[in-house]
Amino acid sequence: MTANRVLENWIYWIVVDAAAIFLYHSQGLALSALLYLVFALMAVYGLIQWTKQYRSQKQNQSQNLKSNT
């Protein structure tokens, strides 16, 4: 359950960064928009890595439960 909340946080960061990119770019602040683009890419990478790890742990737990019974 905690892992799901952490995964949701990555999605929130991606949305916030996307909004910041739009706002900074519309105000002509290209370097700030670029910085938030980097942040967004890092958040997407983090989401992918956390999702992979979560699925792997979940699969290992289900295999452990099957082997214990």
N, CA, C and O atoms as a Tripos MOL2 file, in Angstrom:
@<TRIPOS>MOLECULE
protein
  276   275    69     0     0
PROTEIN
NO_CHARGES

@<TRIPOS>ATOM
      1 N           0.8150   -1.1870    0.0000 N.3       1 MET1
      2 CA          0.0000    0.0000    0.0000 C.3       1 MET1
      3 C           0.8670    1.2620    0.0000 C.2       1 MET1
      4 O           0.5660    2.2310   -0.6970 O.2       1 MET1
      5 N           1.9240    1.2400    0.7750 N.am      2 THR2
      6 CA          2.8280    2.3840    0.7980 C.3       2 THR2
      7 C           3.5090    2.5570   -0.5510 C.2       2 THR2
      8 O           3.7130    3.6800   -1.0130 O.2       2 THR2
      9 N           3.8570    1.4420   -1.1770 N.am      3 ALA3
     10 CA          4.5160    1.5250   -2.4830 C.3       3 ALA3
     11 C           3.5990    2.1580   -3.5180 C.2       3 ALA3
     12 O           4.0650    2.8990   -4.3830 O.2       3 ALA3
     13 N           2.3090    1.8800   -3.4440 N.am      4 ASN4
     14 CA          1.3720    2.5090   -4.3790 C.3       4 ASN4
     15 C           1.3460    4.0160   -4.1950 C.2       4 ASN4
     16 O           1.2600    4.7630   -5.1700 O.2       4 ASN4
     17 N           1.4210    4.4660   -2.9500 N.am      5 ARG5
     18 CA          1.4400    5.9050   -2.6930 C.3       5 ARG5
     19 C           2.7070    6.5390   -3.2530 C.2       5 ARG5
     20 O           2.6680    7.6470   -3.7890 O.2       5 ARG5
     21 N           3.8200    5.8420   -3.1300 N.am      6 VAL6
     22 CA          5.0770    6.3600   -3.6770 C.3       6 VAL6
     23 C           4.9860    6.4420   -5.1960 C.2       6 VAL6
     24 O           5.4470    7.4140   -5.7940 O.2       6 VAL6
     25 N           4.3960    5.4280   -5.8220 N.am      7 LEU7
     26 CA          4.2260    5.4610   -7.2790 C.3       7 LEU7
     27 C           3.3360    6.6320   -7.6880 C.2       7 LEU7
     28 O           3.5990    7.2880   -8.6960 O.2       7 LEU7
     29 N           2.2970    6.8940   -6.9220 N.am      8 GLU8
     30 CA          1.4230    8.0280   -7.2290 C.3       8 GLU8
     31 C           2.1790    9.3480   -7.1300 C.2       8 GLU8
     32 O           1.9140   10.2680   -7.9030 O.2       8 GLU8
     33 N           3.1050    9.4520   -6.2010 N.am      9 ASN9
     34 CA          3.8840   10.6860   -6.0560 C.3       9 ASN9
     35 C           4.6990   10.9820   -7.2980 C.2       9 ASN9
     36 O           4.8420   12.1440   -7.6750 O.2       9 ASN9
     37 N           5.2350    9.9590   -7.9410 N.am     10 TRP10
     38 CA          5.9710   10.1820   -9.1850 C.3      10 TRP10
     39 C           5.0540   10.8080  -10.2350 C.2      10 TRP10
     40 O           5.4610   11.7140  -10.9630 O.2      10 TRP10
     41 N           3.8240   10.3240  -10.3080 N.am     11 ILE11
     42 CA          2.8740   10.8620  -11.2890 C.3      11 ILE11
     43 C           2.5640   12.3230  -10.9620 C.2      11 ILE11
     44 O           2.4890   13.1590  -11.8620 O.2      11 ILE11
     45 N           2.3840   12.6270   -9.6800 N.am     12 TYR12
     46 CA          2.1400   14.0250   -9.2910 C.3      12 TYR12
     47 C           3.2930   14.9230   -9.7220 C.2      12 TYR12
     48 O           3.0630   16.0160  -10.2380 O.2      12 TYR12
     49 N           4.5360   14.4740   -9.5170 N.am     13 TRP13
     50 CA          5.6930   15.2670   -9.9050 C.3      13 TRP13
     51 C           5.7300   15.4900  -11.4120 C.2      13 TRP13
     52 O           6.0800   16.5770  -11.8730 O.2      13 TRP13
     53 N           5.3710   14.4690  -12.1770 N.am     14 ILE14
     54 CA          5.3700   14.6140  -13.6380 C.3      14 ILE14
     55 C           4.3530   15.6730  -14.0540 C.2      14 ILE14
     56 O           4.6410   16.5090  -14.9110 O.2      14 ILE14
     57 N           3.1730   15.6420  -13.4540 N.am     15 VAL15
     58 CA          2.1280   16.6310  -13.7870 C.3      15 VAL15
     59 C           2.5630   18.0420  -13.3820 C.2      15 VAL15
     60 O           2.3930   18.9920  -14.1450 O.2      15 VAL15
     61 N           3.1190   18.1680  -12.1860 N.am     16 VAL16
     62 CA          3.5740   19.4870  -11.7200 C.3      16 VAL16
     63 C           4.6890   20.0190  -12.6190 C.2      16 VAL16
     64 O           4.6990   21.1980  -12.9740 O.2      16 VAL16
     65 N           5.6200   19.1500  -12.9800 N.am     17 ASP17
     66 CA          6.7100   19.5800  -13.8610 C.3      17 ASP17
     67 C           6.1940   19.9760  -15.2390 C.2      17 ASP17
     68 O           6.6840   20.9380  -15.8300 O.2      17 ASP17
     69 N           5.2130   19.2470  -15.7530 N.am     18 ALA18
     70 CA          4.6420   19.5920  -17.0600 C.3      18 ALA18
     71 C           3.9740   20.9690  -16.9990 C.2      18 ALA18
     72 O           4.1070   21.7690  -17.9250 O.2      18 ALA18
     73 N           3.2670   21.2360  -15.9230 N.am     19 ALA19
     74 CA          2.6360   22.5540  -15.7670 C.3      19 ALA19
     75 C           3.6990   23.6460  -15.6710 C.2      19 ALA19
     76 O           3.5510   24.7150  -16.2630 O.2      19 ALA19
     77 N           4.7660   23.3760  -14.9270 N.am     20 ALA20
     78 CA          5.8390   24.3620  -14.7910 C.3      20 ALA20
     79 C           6.5150   24.6220  -16.1310 C.2      20 ALA20
     80 O           6.8450   25.7650  -16.4480 O.2      20 ALA20
     81 N           6.7230   23.5800  -16.9100 N.am     21 ILE21
     82 CA          7.3290   23.7530  -18.2370 C.3      21 ILE21
     83 C           6.4730   24.6910  -19.0750 C.2      21 ILE21
     84 O           6.9790   25.6270  -19.6930 O.2      21 ILE21
     85 N           5.1770   24.4300  -19.0870 N.am     22 PHE22
     86 CA          4.2680   25.2710  -19.8690 C.3      22 PHE22
     87 C           4.3060   26.7190  -19.3860 C.2      22 PHE22
     88 O           4.4270   27.6420  -20.1920 O.2      22 PHE22
     89 N           4.2020   26.9170  -18.0800 N.am     23 LEU23
     90 CA          4.1660   28.2760  -17.5370 C.3      23 LEU23
     91 C           5.4670   29.0340  -17.7860 C.2      23 LEU23
     92 O           5.4450   30.1880  -18.2120 O.2      23 LEU23
     93 N           6.5880   28.3890  -17.5220 N.am     24 TYR24
     94 CA          7.8710   29.0660  -17.7420 C.3      24 TYR24
     95 C           8.0950   29.3620  -19.2240 C.2      24 TYR24
     96 O           8.5840   30.4350  -19.5770 O.2      24 TYR24
     97 N           7.7450   28.4270  -20.0760 N.am     25 HIS25
     98 CA          7.9360   28.6450  -21.5140 C.3      25 HIS25
     99 C           7.0320   29.7760  -22.0200 C.2      25 HIS25
    100 O           7.4500   30.5970  -22.8370 O.2      25 HIS25
    101 N           5.7990   29.8100  -21.5270 N.am     26 SER26
    102 CA          4.8760   30.8630  -21.9760 C.3      26 SER26
    103 C           5.3190   32.2510  -21.4990 C.2      26 SER26
    104 O           4.9470   33.2610  -22.0960 O.2      26 SER26
    105 N           6.1090   32.3000  -20.4270 N.am     27 GLN27
    106 CA          6.6200   33.5760  -19.9290 C.3      27 GLN27
    107 C           7.9830   33.9300  -20.5310 C.2      27 GLN27
    108 O           8.5670   34.9590  -20.1930 O.2      27 GLN27
    109 N           8.4770   33.0830  -21.4110 N.am     28 GLY28
    110 CA          9.7460   33.3570  -22.0770 C.3      28 GLY28
    111 C          10.9680   32.9620  -21.2610 C.2      28 GLY28
    112 O          12.0820   33.3940  -21.5540 O.2      28 GLY28
    113 N          10.7610   32.1510  -20.2510 N.am     29 LEU29
    114 CA         11.8710   31.7060  -19.4050 C.3      29 LEU29
    115 C          12.3210   30.3180  -19.8620 C.2      29 LEU29
    116 O          12.0300   29.3060  -19.2250 O.2      29 LEU29
    117 N          13.0320   30.3060  -20.9720 N.am     30 ALA30
    118 CA         13.3920   29.0450  -21.6260 C.3      30 ALA30
    119 C          14.3050   28.1720  -20.7670 C.2      30 ALA30
    120 O          14.1420   26.9530  -20.7360 O.2      30 ALA30
    121 N          15.2640   28.7840  -20.0700 N.am     31 LEU31
    122 CA         16.1820   27.9850  -19.2610 C.3      31 LEU31
    123 C          15.4670   27.3300  -18.0760 C.2      31 LEU31
    124 O          15.7590   26.1880  -17.7220 O.2      31 LEU31
    125 N          14.5440   28.0500  -17.4770 N.am     32 SER32
    126 CA         13.7600   27.4580  -16.3870 C.3      32 SER32
    127 C          12.8660   26.3420  -16.9130 C.2      32 SER32
    128 O          12.7050   25.3090  -16.2620 O.2      32 SER32
    129 N          12.2890   26.5500  -18.0810 N.am     33 ALA33
    130 CA         11.4740   25.5010  -18.7030 C.3      33 ALA33
    131 C          12.3280   24.2770  -19.0030 C.2      33 ALA33
    132 O          11.8800   23.1450  -18.8250 O.2      33 ALA33
    133 N          13.5390   24.5010  -19.4520 N.am     34 LEU34
    134 CA         14.4510   23.3970  -19.7360 C.3      34 LEU34
    135 C          14.8090   22.6470  -18.4520 C.2      34 LEU34
    136 O          14.8740   21.4180  -18.4440 O.2      34 LEU34
    137 N          15.0380   23.3800  -17.3840 N.am     35 LEU35
    138 CA         15.3350   22.7570  -16.0990 C.3      35 LEU35
    139 C          14.1820   21.8540  -15.6610 C.2      35 LEU35
    140 O          14.4070   20.7320  -15.2090 O.2      35 LEU35
    141 N          12.9530   22.3420  -15.7940 N.am     36 TYR36
    142 CA         11.8010   21.5340  -15.4000 C.3      36 TYR36
    143 C          11.5550   20.3780  -16.3670 C.2      36 TYR36
    144 O          10.9550   19.3730  -15.9860 O.2      36 TYR36
    145 N          12.0060   20.5090  -17.5940 N.am     37 LEU37
    146 CA         11.9630   19.3760  -18.5130 C.3      37 LEU37
    147 C          12.8910   18.2730  -18.0210 C.2      37 LEU37
    148 O          12.5400   17.0930  -18.0600 O.2      37 LEU37
    149 N          14.0710   18.6600  -17.5600 N.am     38 VAL38
    150 CA         15.0020   17.6800  -16.9940 C.3      38 VAL38
    151 C          14.3860   17.0290  -15.7570 C.2      38 VAL38
    152 O          14.4840   15.8150  -15.5800 O.2      38 VAL38
    153 N          13.7510   17.8310  -14.9020 N.am     39 PHE39
    154 CA         13.0860   17.2760  -13.7160 C.3      39 PHE39
    155 C          11.9930   16.2840  -14.1250 C.2      39 PHE39
    156 O          11.8520   15.2230  -13.5160 O.2      39 PHE39
    157 N          11.2280   16.6320  -15.1520 N.am     40 ALA40
    158 CA         10.1510   15.7530  -15.6150 C.3      40 ALA40
    159 C          10.7130   14.4460  -16.1530 C.2      40 ALA40
    160 O          10.1630   13.3780  -15.8860 O.2      40 ALA40
    161 N          11.7960   14.5210  -16.9020 N.am     41 LEU41
    162 CA         12.4190   13.3040  -17.4220 C.3      41 LEU41
    163 C          12.9400   12.4290  -16.2860 C.2      41 LEU41
    164 O          12.8300   11.2040  -16.3340 O.2      41 LEU41
    165 N          13.5030   13.0630  -15.2730 N.am     42 MET42
    166 CA         13.9700   12.3040  -14.1110 C.3      42 MET42
    167 C          12.7930   11.6400  -13.3940 C.2      42 MET42
    168 O          12.9140   10.5080  -12.9270 O.2      42 MET42
    169 N          11.6690   12.3270  -13.3060 N.am     43 ALA43
    170 CA         10.4890   11.7610  -12.6540 C.3      43 ALA43
    171 C           9.9230   10.5900  -13.4630 C.2      43 ALA43
    172 O           9.4790    9.5970  -12.8870 O.2      43 ALA43
    173 N           9.9380   10.7020  -14.7890 N.am     44 VAL44
    174 CA          9.4820    9.5910  -15.6290 C.3      44 VAL44
    175 C          10.4040    8.3850  -15.4380 C.2      44 VAL44
    176 O           9.9350    7.2550  -15.3020 O.2      44 VAL44
    177 N          11.6970    8.6270  -15.4280 N.am     45 TYR45
    178 CA         12.6600    7.5470  -15.1880 C.3      45 TYR45
    179 C          12.4370    6.9210  -13.8100 C.2      45 TYR45
    180 O          12.4570    5.6980  -13.6720 O.2      45 TYR45
    181 N          12.2270    7.7440  -12.8060 N.am     46 GLY46
    182 CA         11.9670    7.2380  -11.4600 C.3      46 GLY46
    183 C          10.7040    6.4070  -11.3990 C.2      46 GLY46
    184 O          10.6790    5.3610  -10.7500 O.2      46 GLY46
    185 N           9.6530    6.8590  -12.0690 N.am     47 LEU47
    186 CA          8.3990    6.1080  -12.1110 C.3      47 LEU47
    187 C           8.6060    4.7400  -12.7530 C.2      47 LEU47
    188 O           8.1090    3.7310  -12.2520 O.2      47 LEU47
    189 N           9.3300    4.7080  -13.8430 N.am     48 ILE48
    190 CA          9.5820    3.4370  -14.5290 C.3      48 ILE48
    191 C          10.3740    2.4930  -13.6320 C.2      48 ILE48
    192 O          10.0340    1.3150  -13.5220 O.2      48 ILE48
    193 N          11.4160    2.9920  -12.9970 N.am     49 GLN49
    194 CA         12.2460    2.1480  -12.1360 C.3      49 GLN49
    195 C          11.4700    1.6510  -10.9230 C.2      49 GLN49
    196 O          11.5720    0.4760  -10.5680 O.2      49 GLN49
    197 N          10.7000    2.5190  -10.2840 N.am     50 TRP50
    198 CA          9.9170    2.1090   -9.1230 C.3      50 TRP50
    199 C           8.8550    1.0840   -9.5180 C.2      50 TRP50
    200 O           8.6020    0.1350   -8.7750 O.2      50 TRP50
    201 N           8.2380    1.2710  -10.6780 N.am     51 THR51
    202 CA          7.2200    0.3300  -11.1350 C.3      51 THR51
    203 C           7.8340   -1.0380  -11.3810 C.2      51 THR51
    204 O           7.2620   -2.0550  -10.9870 O.2      51 THR51
    205 N           8.9880   -1.0750  -12.0260 N.am     52 LYS52
    206 CA          9.6740   -2.3460  -12.2500 C.3      52 LYS52
    207 C          10.0050   -3.0350  -10.9340 C.2      52 LYS52
    208 O           9.7750   -4.2340  -10.7770 O.2      52 LYS52
    209 N          10.5390   -2.2790  -10.0020 N.am     53 GLN53
    210 CA         10.9160   -2.8470   -8.7150 C.3      53 GLN53
    211 C           9.6820   -3.3240   -7.9430 C.2      53 GLN53
    212 O           9.7200   -4.3860   -7.3220 O.2      53 GLN53
    213 N           8.6060   -2.5650   -7.9730 N.am     54 TYR54
    214 CA          7.3700   -2.9400   -7.2920 C.3      54 TYR54
    215 C           6.8160   -4.2370   -7.8550 C.2      54 TYR54
    216 O           6.4290   -5.1330   -7.1050 O.2      54 TYR54
    217 N           6.7790   -4.3330   -9.1800 N.am     55 ARG55
    218 CA          6.2710   -5.5580   -9.8140 C.3      55 ARG55
    219 C           7.1580   -6.7550   -9.4940 C.2      55 ARG55
    220 O           6.6600   -7.8560   -9.2550 O.2      55 ARG55
    221 N           8.4500   -6.5440   -9.4900 N.am     56 SER56
    222 CA          9.3830   -7.6300   -9.1780 C.3      56 SER56
    223 C           9.1840   -8.1160   -7.7460 C.2      56 SER56
    224 O           9.1520   -9.3210   -7.5000 O.2      56 SER56
    225 N           9.0520   -7.1990   -6.8140 N.am     57 GLN57
    226 CA          8.8420   -7.5720   -5.4170 C.3      57 GLN57
    227 C           7.5040   -8.2820   -5.2310 C.2      57 GLN57
    228 O           7.4020   -9.2470   -4.4730 O.2      57 GLN57
    229 N           6.4970   -7.8010   -5.9200 N.am     58 LYS58
    230 CA          5.1780   -8.4170   -5.8190 C.3      58 LYS58
    231 C           5.2090   -9.8480   -6.3640 C.2      58 LYS58
    232 O           4.6090  -10.7540   -5.7870 O.2      58 LYS58
    233 N           5.9170  -10.0380   -7.4840 N.am     59 GLN59
    234 CA          6.0390  -11.3600   -8.0770 C.3      59 GLN59
    235 C           6.8100  -12.2930   -7.1400 C.2      59 GLN59
    236 O           6.4300  -13.4510   -6.9700 O.2      59 GLN59
    237 N           7.8860  -11.7970   -6.5340 N.am     60 ASN60
    238 CA          8.6680  -12.6130   -5.6020 C.3      60 ASN60
    239 C           7.8490  -13.0000   -4.3760 C.2      60 ASN60
    240 O           7.9670  -14.1200   -3.8780 O.2      60 ASN60
    241 N           7.0340  -12.0930   -3.8970 N.am     61 GLN61
    242 CA          6.1960  -12.3970   -2.7440 C.3      61 GLN61
    243 C           5.1820  -13.4770   -3.0750 C.2      61 GLN61
    244 O           4.9480  -14.3820   -2.2740 O.2      61 GLN61
    245 N           4.5800  -13.3840   -4.2520 N.am     62 SER62
    246 CA          3.5860  -14.4020   -4.6270 C.3      62 SER62
    247 C           4.2550  -15.7580   -4.8360 C.2      62 SER62
    248 O           3.6550  -16.7880   -4.5260 O.2      62 SER62
    249 N           5.4790  -15.7820   -5.3520 N.am     63 GLN63
    250 CA          6.2040  -17.0420   -5.5220 C.3      63 GLN63
    251 C           6.5730  -17.6240   -4.1620 C.2      63 GLN63
    252 O           6.5180  -18.8400   -3.9750 O.2      63 GLN63
    253 N           6.9450  -16.7760   -3.2190 N.am     64 ASN64
    254 CA          7.2840  -17.2450   -1.8800 C.3      64 ASN64
    255 C           6.0610  -17.8360   -1.1770 C.2      64 ASN64
    256 O           6.1640  -18.8380   -0.4700 O.2      64 ASN64
    257 N           4.9070  -17.2060   -1.3780 N.am     65 LEU65
    258 CA          3.6950  -17.7270   -0.7670 C.3      65 LEU65
    259 C           3.3310  -19.0960   -1.3430 C.2      65 LEU65
    260 O           2.8920  -19.9860   -0.6160 O.2      65 LEU65
    261 N           3.5170  -19.2550   -2.6500 N.am     66 LYS66
    262 CA          3.2080  -20.5350   -3.3040 C.3      66 LYS66
    263 C           4.1620  -21.6240   -2.8370 C.2      66 LYS66
    264 O           3.7550  -22.7700   -2.6410 O.2      66 LYS66
    265 N           5.4090  -21.2760   -2.6630 N.am     67 SER67
    266 CA          6.4000  -22.2840   -2.2530 C.3      67 SER67
    267 C           6.2470  -22.6700   -0.7880 C.2      67 SER67
    268 O           6.6500  -23.7640   -0.3920 O.2      67 SER67
    269 N           5.6710  -21.7890    0.0170 N.am     68 ASN68
    270 CA          5.4800  -22.0850    1.4420 C.3      68 ASN68
    271 C           4.2650  -22.9700    1.6940 C.2      68 ASN68
    272 O           4.1560  -23.5860    2.7550 O.2      68 ASN68
    273 N           3.3620  -23.0370    0.7400 N.am     69 THR69
    274 CA          2.1550  -23.8500    0.9680 C.3      69 THR69
    275 C           2.2780  -25.2260    0.3920 C.2      69 THR69
    276 O           1.3480  -26.0270    0.5020 O.2      69 THR69
@<TRIPOS>BOND
     1     1     2 1
     2     2     3 1
     3     3     4 2
     4     3     5 am
     5     5     6 1
     6     6     7 1
     7     7     8 2
     8     7     9 am
     9     9    10 1
    10    10    11 1
    11    11    12 2
    12    11    13 am
    13    13    14 1
    14    14    15 1
    15    15    16 2
    16    15    17 am
    17    17    18 1
    18    18    19 1
    19    19    20 2
    20    19    21 am
    21    21    22 1
    22    22    23 1
    23    23    24 2
    24    23    25 am
    25    25    26 1
    26    26    27 1
    27    27    28 2
    28    27    29 am
    29    29    30 1
    30    30    31 1
    31    31    32 2
    32    31    33 am
    33    33    34 1
    34    34    35 1
    35    35    36 2
    36    35    37 am
    37    37    38 1
    38    38    39 1
    39    39    40 2
    40    39    41 am
    41    41    42 1
    42    42    43 1
    43    43    44 2
    44    43    45 am
    45    45    46 1
    46    46    47 1
    47    47    48 2
    48    47    49 am
    49    49    50 1
    50    50    51 1
    51    51    52 2
    52    51    53 am
    53    53    54 1
    54    54    55 1
    55    55    56 2
    56    55    57 am
    57    57    58 1
    58    58    59 1
    59    59    60 2
    60    59    61 am
    61    61    62 1
    62    62    63 1
    63    63    64 2
    64    63    65 am
    65    65    66 1
    66    66    67 1
    67    67    68 2
    68    67    69 am
    69    69    70 1
    70    70    71 1
    71    71    72 2
    72    71    73 am
    73    73    74 1
    74    74    75 1
    75    75    76 2
    76    75    77 am
    77    77    78 1
    78    78    79 1
    79    79    80 2
    80    79    81 am
    81    81    82 1
    82    82    83 1
    83    83    84 2
    84    83    85 am
    85    85    86 1
    86    86    87 1
    87    87    88 2
    88    87    89 am
    89    89    90 1
    90    90    91 1
    91    91    92 2
    92    91    93 am
    93    93    94 1
    94    94    95 1
    95    95    96 2
    96    95    97 am
    97    97    98 1
    98    98    99 1
    99    99   100 2
   100    99   101 am
   101   101   102 1
   102   102   103 1
   103   103   104 2
   104   103   105 am
   105   105   106 1
   106   106   107 1
   107   107   108 2
   108   107   109 am
   109   109   110 1
   110   110   111 1
   111   111   112 2
   112   111   113 am
   113   113   114 1
   114   114   115 1
   115   115   116 2
   116   115   117 am
   117   117   118 1
   118   118   119 1
   119   119   120 2
   120   119   121 am
   121   121   122 1
   122   122   123 1
   123   123   124 2
   124   123   125 am
   125   125   126 1
   126   126   127 1
   127   127   128 2
   128   127   129 am
   129   129   130 1
   130   130   131 1
   131   131   132 2
   132   131   133 am
   133   133   134 1
   134   134   135 1
   135   135   136 2
   136   135   137 am
   137   137   138 1
   138   138   139 1
   139   139   140 2
   140   139   141 am
   141   141   142 1
   142   142   143 1
   143   143   144 2
   144   143   145 am
   145   145   146 1
   146   146   147 1
   147   147   148 2
   148   147   149 am
   149   149   150 1
   150   150   151 1
   151   151   152 2
   152   151   153 am
   153   153   154 1
   154   154   155 1
   155   155   156 2
   156   155   157 am
   157   157   158 1
   158   158   159 1
   159   159   160 2
   160   159   161 am
   161   161   162 1
   162   162   163 1
   163   163   164 2
   164   163   165 am
   165   165   166 1
   166   166   167 1
   167   167   168 2
   168   167   169 am
   169   169   170 1
   170   170   171 1
   171   171   172 2
   172   171   173 am
   173   173   174 1
   174   174   175 1
   175   175   176 2
   176   175   177 am
   177   177   178 1
   178   178   179 1
   179   179   180 2
   180   179   181 am
   181   181   182 1
   182   182   183 1
   183   183   184 2
   184   183   185 am
   185   185   186 1
   186   186   187 1
   187   187   188 2
   188   187   189 am
   189   189   190 1
   190   190   191 1
   191   191   192 2
   192   191   193 am
   193   193   194 1
   194   194   195 1
   195   195   196 2
   196   195   197 am
   197   197   198 1
   198   198   199 1
   199   199   200 2
   200   199   201 am
   201   201   202 1
   202   202   203 1
   203   203   204 2
   204   203   205 am
   205   205   206 1
   206   206   207 1
   207   207   208 2
   208   207   209 am
   209   209   210 1
   210   210   211 1
   211   211   212 2
   212   211   213 am
   213   213   214 1
   214   214   215 1
   215   215   216 2
   216   215   217 am
   217   217   218 1
   218   218   219 1
   219   219   220 2
   220   219   221 am
   221   221   222 1
   222   222   223 1
   223   223   224 2
   224   223   225 am
   225   225   226 1
   226   226   227 1
   227   227   228 2
   228   227   229 am
   229   229   230 1
   230   230   231 1
   231   231   232 2
   232   231   233 am
   233   233   234 1
   234   234   235 1
   235   235   236 2
   236   235   237 am
   237   237   238 1
   238   238   239 1
   239   239   240 2
   240   239   241 am
   241   241   242 1
   242   242   243 1
   243   243   244 2
   244   243   245 am
   245   245   246 1
   246   246   247 1
   247   247   248 2
   248   247   249 am
   249   249   250 1
   250   250   251 1
   251   251   252 2
   252   251   253 am
   253   253   254 1
   254   254   255 1
   255   255   256 2
   256   255   257 am
   257   257   258 1
   258   258   259 1
   259   259   260 2
   260   259   261 am
   261   261   262 1
   262   262   263 1
   263   263   264 2
   264   263   265 am
   265   265   266 1
   266   266   267 1
   267   267   268 2
   268   267   269 am
   269   269   270 1
   270   270   271 1
   271   271   272 2
   272   271   273 am
   273   273   274 1
   274   274   275 1
   275   275   276 2
@<TRIPOS>SUBSTRUCTURE
     1 MET1         2 RESIDUE 1 A MET
     2 THR2         6 RESIDUE 1 A THR
     3 ALA3        10 RESIDUE 1 A ALA
     4 ASN4        14 RESIDUE 1 A ASN
     5 ARG5        18 RESIDUE 1 A ARG
     6 VAL6        22 RESIDUE 1 A VAL
     7 LEU7        26 RESIDUE 1 A LEU
     8 GLU8        30 RESIDUE 1 A GLU
     9 ASN9        34 RESIDUE 1 A ASN
    10 TRP10       38 RESIDUE 1 A TRP
    11 ILE11       42 RESIDUE 1 A ILE
    12 TYR12       46 RESIDUE 1 A TYR
    13 TRP13       50 RESIDUE 1 A TRP
    14 ILE14       54 RESIDUE 1 A ILE
    15 VAL15       58 RESIDUE 1 A VAL
    16 VAL16       62 RESIDUE 1 A VAL
    17 ASP17       66 RESIDUE 1 A ASP
    18 ALA18       70 RESIDUE 1 A ALA
    19 ALA19       74 RESIDUE 1 A ALA
    20 ALA20       78 RESIDUE 1 A ALA
    21 ILE21       82 RESIDUE 1 A ILE
    22 PHE22       86 RESIDUE 1 A PHE
    23 LEU23       90 RESIDUE 1 A LEU
    24 TYR24       94 RESIDUE 1 A TYR
    25 HIS25       98 RESIDUE 1 A HIS
    26 SER26      102 RESIDUE 1 A SER
    27 GLN27      106 RESIDUE 1 A GLN
    28 GLY28      110 RESIDUE 1 A GLY
    29 LEU29      114 RESIDUE 1 A LEU
    30 ALA30      118 RESIDUE 1 A ALA
    31 LEU31      122 RESIDUE 1 A LEU
    32 SER32      126 RESIDUE 1 A SER
    33 ALA33      130 RESIDUE 1 A ALA
    34 LEU34      134 RESIDUE 1 A LEU
    35 LEU35      138 RESIDUE 1 A LEU
    36 TYR36      142 RESIDUE 1 A TYR
    37 LEU37      146 RESIDUE 1 A LEU
    38 VAL38      150 RESIDUE 1 A VAL
    39 PHE39      154 RESIDUE 1 A PHE
    40 ALA40      158 RESIDUE 1 A ALA
    41 LEU41      162 RESIDUE 1 A LEU
    42 MET42      166 RESIDUE 1 A MET
    43 ALA43      170 RESIDUE 1 A ALA
    44 VAL44      174 RESIDUE 1 A VAL
    45 TYR45      178 RESIDUE 1 A TYR
    46 GLY46      182 RESIDUE 1 A GLY
    47 LEU47      186 RESIDUE 1 A LEU
    48 ILE48      190 RESIDUE 1 A ILE
    49 GLN49      194 RESIDUE 1 A GLN
    50 TRP50      198 RESIDUE 1 A TRP
    51 THR51      202 RESIDUE 1 A THR
    52 LYS52      206 RESIDUE 1 A LYS
    53 GLN53      210 RESIDUE 1 A GLN
    54 TYR54      214 RESIDUE 1 A TYR
    55 ARG55      218 RESIDUE 1 A ARG
    56 SER56      222 RESIDUE 1 A SER
    57 GLN57      226 RESIDUE 1 A GLN
    58 LYS58      230 RESIDUE 1 A LYS
    59 GLN59      234 RESIDUE 1 A GLN
    60 ASN60      238 RESIDUE 1 A ASN
    61 GLN61      242 RESIDUE 1 A GLN
    62 SER62      246 RESIDUE 1 A SER
    63 GLN63      250 RESIDUE 1 A GLN
    64 ASN64      254 RESIDUE 1 A ASN
    65 LEU65      258 RESIDUE 1 A LEU
    66 LYS66      262 RESIDUE 1 A LYS
    67 SER67      266 RESIDUE 1 A SER
    68 ASN68      270 RESIDUE 1 A ASN
    69 THR69      274 RESIDUE 1 A THR
